[in-house]
Amino acid sequence: MWKDEYLTKEKLMVGIDDNNFYVGQVSEDNACCMILQWSDTLFWPEAEEHESGYIHKSVRRDYSGMGLSHKMVEFAIEECRRRDVPYLRLDTGWGKYKLCNLYESLGFNLVGKSLLEDRGEFALFEMNMKEEII
């Protein structure tokens, strides 16, 4: 979904504190990672800071199907609760049906669509922390 030129630490971490970057391990191997930030002006430009937690995550293919996405979302939910943040949001490629279904199964609702000229269309998902079911 993302071009390789966007997948460098320097580009991914622009404006992101290292404290917002998490790595999940399986048997001491880095299996997944997540950025949990408190604003996302690229996909949610009208949202106020700290109105929501925003997840950007990845699971290495070798570890897909192990429930790591679920664990990362659970962690993000707990962080939002701890900070009294009412929403948890994420984005994914518009045509990524497996991921869209996964996010809906985790309690997210599709709330919009975003078009980034150089990157394509994205589905915007949101979870209301008062209604979450995970």
Order of alpha helices (4+ residues) and beta strands (2+ residues): alpha-beta-beta-beta-alpha-beta-alpha-beta-beta
